[in-house]
């Protein structure tokens, strides 16, 4: 009923930049929160950045000052601008959204992920 599609991943050298995009579509009444998670090989998935409807944003300590999350509510999209990338940023990045599809029902949805690889 709801799908999230990420784009913008790729291969970049350390110090470079990438911009990830995520588009939500389907039977959406409202989106209460959107965010980006990442998972590196052998590691657990971790929150990178999140933004809620009221505009509050939080970042993982490891990306503060380098990454910026933004949201276009009208288009049901969320973005992650990643600057000064480091090899330790290498991971699969997943879009996440907490979506209300009916007045009395909300659920968390995940995108399929996009690979980000940072070379030295």
Secondary structure, 3 states (H helix, E strand, C coil): CEEEEEECCEEEECCCCEEEEEEEEECCCEEEEEEEEEECCCCCCEEEEEEECCCCEEECHHHCCCEEEEEEHHHCEEEEEECCCCHHHCEEEEEEEEEEEECCEEEEEECCCEEEEEEC
